[in-house]
Amino acid sequence: MSGAAERAQADATAERRRADALQTKLEQVKAQAAAREAELERTLASERAAMVARERTWNETRRRLEDDKAAAQRVAAQLNAELQQRDEAQGLTDVQETMTLGSVL
Protein backbone atom coordinates (compact mmCIF):
# COMPACT_ATOMS: atom_id res chain seq x y z
CA MET A 1 0.00 0.00 0.00
CA SER A 2 1.21 3.42 -0.73
CA GLY A 3 1.57 6.10 1.90
CA ALA A 4 -1.47 7.96 0.57
CA ALA A 5 -3.60 4.82 0.69
CA GLU A 6 -2.49 4.06 4.23
CA ARG A 7 -3.31 7.63 5.30
CA ALA A 8 -6.69 7.42 3.60
CA GLN A 9 -7.45 4.14 5.35
CA ALA A 10 -6.26 5.55 8.70
CA ASP A 11 -8.40 8.64 8.15
CA ALA A 12 -11.40 6.48 7.26
CA THR A 13 -10.87 4.34 10.36
CA ALA A 14 -10.62 7.46 12.53
CA GLU A 15 -13.80 8.85 10.97
CA ARG A 16 -15.64 5.57 11.59
CA ARG A 17 -14.52 5.63 15.22
CA ARG A 18 -15.62 9.24 15.52
CA ALA A 19 -18.97 8.42 13.91
CA ASP A 20 -19.38 5.44 16.25
CA ALA A 21 -18.57 7.65 19.26
CA LEU A 22 -21.06 10.27 18.07
CA GLN A 23 -23.70 7.59 17.52
CA THR A 24 -23.09 6.26 21.03
CA LYS A 25 -23.33 9.78 22.45
CA LEU A 26 -26.55 10.38 20.48
CA GLU A 27 -28.06 7.17 21.86
CA GLN A 28 -27.09 8.22 25.41
CA VAL A 29 -28.67 11.65 24.95
CA LYS A 30 -31.83 10.04 23.54
CA ALA A 31 -31.99 7.65 26.49
CA GLN A 32 -31.55 10.56 28.94
CA ALA A 33 -34.25 12.54 27.16
CA ALA A 34 -36.61 9.56 27.26
CA ALA A 35 -35.93 9.08 30.97
CA ARG A 36 -36.54 12.78 31.65
CA GLU A 37 -39.73 12.69 29.61
CA ALA A 38 -40.96 9.67 31.57
CA GLU A 39 -40.12 11.45 34.84
CA LEU A 40 -42.04 14.53 33.71
CA GLU A 41 -45.01 12.37 32.68
CA ARG A 42 -45.02 10.72 36.14
CA THR A 43 -44.81 14.12 37.82
CA LEU A 44 -47.64 15.45 35.67
CA ALA A 45 -49.82 12.44 36.45
CA SER A 46 -49.09 12.79 40.15
CA GLU A 47 -49.87 16.50 40.15
CA ARG A 48 -53.04 15.90 38.15
CA ALA A 49 -54.18 13.24 40.65
CA ALA A 50 -53.41 15.57 43.56
CA MET A 51 -55.42 18.37 41.94
CA VAL A 52 -58.38 16.06 41.38
CA ALA A 53 -58.21 14.97 45.03
CA ARG A 54 -58.07 18.62 46.19
CA GLU A 55 -61.02 19.53 43.99
CA ARG A 56 -63.02 16.62 45.37
CA THR A 57 -62.19 17.70 48.91
CA TRP A 58 -63.13 21.31 48.16
CA ASN A 59 -66.39 20.23 46.53
CA GLU A 60 -67.27 18.01 49.49
CA THR A 61 -66.42 20.78 51.94
CA ARG A 62 -68.47 23.29 49.96
CA ARG A 63 -71.41 20.86 49.84
CA ARG A 64 -71.22 20.34 53.62
CA LEU A 65 -71.01 24.09 54.20
CA GLU A 66 -74.01 24.69 51.95
CA ASP A 67 -75.92 21.98 53.82
CA ASP A 68 -74.93 23.55 57.16
CA LYS A 69 -75.98 26.98 55.91
CA ALA A 70 -79.36 25.65 54.76
CA ALA A 71 -79.86 23.93 58.13
CA ALA A 72 -78.92 27.14 59.98
CA GLN A 73 -81.36 29.11 57.82
CA ARG A 74 -84.13 26.61 58.65
CA VAL A 75 -83.35 26.90 62.37
CA ALA A 76 -83.32 30.70 62.13
CA ALA A 77 -86.67 30.67 60.30
CA GLN A 78 -88.14 28.35 62.91
CA LEU A 79 -86.85 30.53 65.74
CA ASN A 80 -88.19 33.67 64.04
CA ALA A 81 -91.59 32.00 63.68
CA GLU A 82 -91.53 31.06 67.35
CA LEU A 83 -90.57 34.63 68.32
CA GLN A 84 -93.42 35.98 66.21
CA GLN A 85 -95.88 33.55 67.79
CA ARG A 86 -94.66 34.58 71.26
CA ASP A 87 -95.00 38.25 70.39
CA GLU A 88 -98.51 37.66 69.06
CA ALA A 89 -99.45 35.65 72.15
CA GLN A 90 -98.24 38.49 74.35
CA GLY A 91 -100.05 41.09 72.28
CA LEU A 92 -96.88 42.66 70.97
CA THR A 93 -97.98 42.69 67.33
CA ASP A 94 -98.54 46.46 67.42
CA VAL A 95 -94.87 47.03 68.23
CA GLN A 96 -93.15 48.94 65.44
CA GLU A 97 -90.31 46.45 65.12
CA THR A 98 -90.67 42.91 66.29
CA MET A 99 -87.63 40.99 67.43
CA THR A 100 -86.21 38.42 65.03
CA LEU A 101 -83.17 36.27 65.27
CA GLY A 102 -81.51 38.50 62.68
CA SER A 103 -82.18 41.69 64.67
CA VAL A 104 -80.66 40.15 67.79
CA LEU A 105 -77.54 38.95 66.07
C-alpha positions as CSV (number, residue, x, y, z in Angstrom):
1,M,0.0,0.0,0.0
2,S,1.2,3.4,-0.7
3,G,1.6,6.1,1.9
4,A,-1.5,8.0,0.6
5,A,-3.6,4.8,0.7
6,E,-2.5,4.1,4.2
7,R,-3.3,7.6,5.3
8,A,-6.7,7.4,3.6
9,Q,-7.4,4.1,5.4
10,A,-6.3,5.5,8.7
11,D,-8.4,8.6,8.2
12,A,-11.4,6.5,7.3
13,T,-10.9,4.3,10.4
14,A,-10.6,7.5,12.5
15,E,-13.8,8.8,11.0
16,R,-15.6,5.6,11.6
17,R,-14.5,5.6,15.2
18,R,-15.6,9.2,15.5
19,A,-19.0,8.4,13.9
20,D,-19.4,5.4,16.2
21,A,-18.6,7.7,19.3
22,L,-21.1,10.3,18.1
23,Q,-23.7,7.6,17.5
24,T,-23.1,6.3,21.0
25,K,-23.3,9.8,22.4
26,L,-26.5,10.4,20.5
27,E,-28.1,7.2,21.9
28,Q,-27.1,8.2,25.4
29,V,-28.7,11.6,24.9
30,K,-31.8,10.0,23.5
31,A,-32.0,7.7,26.5
32,Q,-31.5,10.6,28.9
33,A,-34.2,12.5,27.2
34,A,-36.6,9.6,27.3
35,A,-35.9,9.1,31.0
36,R,-36.5,12.8,31.6
37,E,-39.7,12.7,29.6
38,A,-41.0,9.7,31.6
39,E,-40.1,11.4,34.8
40,L,-42.0,14.5,33.7
41,E,-45.0,12.4,32.7
42,R,-45.0,10.7,36.1
43,T,-44.8,14.1,37.8
44,L,-47.6,15.5,35.7
45,A,-49.8,12.4,36.4
46,S,-49.1,12.8,40.1
47,E,-49.9,16.5,40.2
48,R,-53.0,15.9,38.2
49,A,-54.2,13.2,40.7
50,A,-53.4,15.6,43.6
51,M,-55.4,18.4,41.9
52,V,-58.4,16.1,41.4
53,A,-58.2,15.0,45.0
54,R,-58.1,18.6,46.2
55,E,-61.0,19.5,44.0
56,R,-63.0,16.6,45.4
57,T,-62.2,17.7,48.9
58,W,-63.1,21.3,48.2
59,N,-66.4,20.2,46.5
60,E,-67.3,18.0,49.5
61,T,-66.4,20.8,51.9
62,R,-68.5,23.3,50.0
63,R,-71.4,20.9,49.8
64,R,-71.2,20.3,53.6
65,L,-71.0,24.1,54.2
66,E,-74.0,24.7,51.9
67,D,-75.9,22.0,53.8
68,D,-74.9,23.5,57.2
69,K,-76.0,27.0,55.9
70,A,-79.4,25.6,54.8
71,A,-79.9,23.9,58.1
72,A,-78.9,27.1,60.0
73,Q,-81.4,29.1,57.8
74,R,-84.1,26.6,58.7
75,V,-83.4,26.9,62.4
76,A,-83.3,30.7,62.1
77,A,-86.7,30.7,60.3
78,Q,-88.1,28.4,62.9
79,L,-86.9,30.5,65.7
80,N,-88.2,33.7,64.0
81,A,-91.6,32.0,63.7
82,E,-91.5,31.1,67.4
83,L,-90.6,34.6,68.3
84,Q,-93.4,36.0,66.2
85,Q,-95.9,33.5,67.8
86,R,-94.7,34.6,71.3
87,D,-95.0,38.2,70.4
88,E,-98.5,37.7,69.1
89,A,-99.4,35.7,72.1
90,Q,-98.2,38.5,74.3
91,G,-100.1,41.1,72.3
92,L,-96.9,42.7,71.0
93,T,-98.0,42.7,67.3
94,D,-98.5,46.5,67.4
95,V,-94.9,47.0,68.2
96,Q,-93.1,48.9,65.4
97,E,-90.3,46.4,65.1
98,T,-90.7,42.9,66.3
99,M,-87.6,41.0,67.4
100,T,-86.2,38.4,65.0
101,L,-83.2,36.3,65.3
102,G,-81.5,38.5,62.7
103,S,-82.2,41.7,64.7
104,V,-80.7,40.2,67.8
105,L,-77.5,38.9,66.1
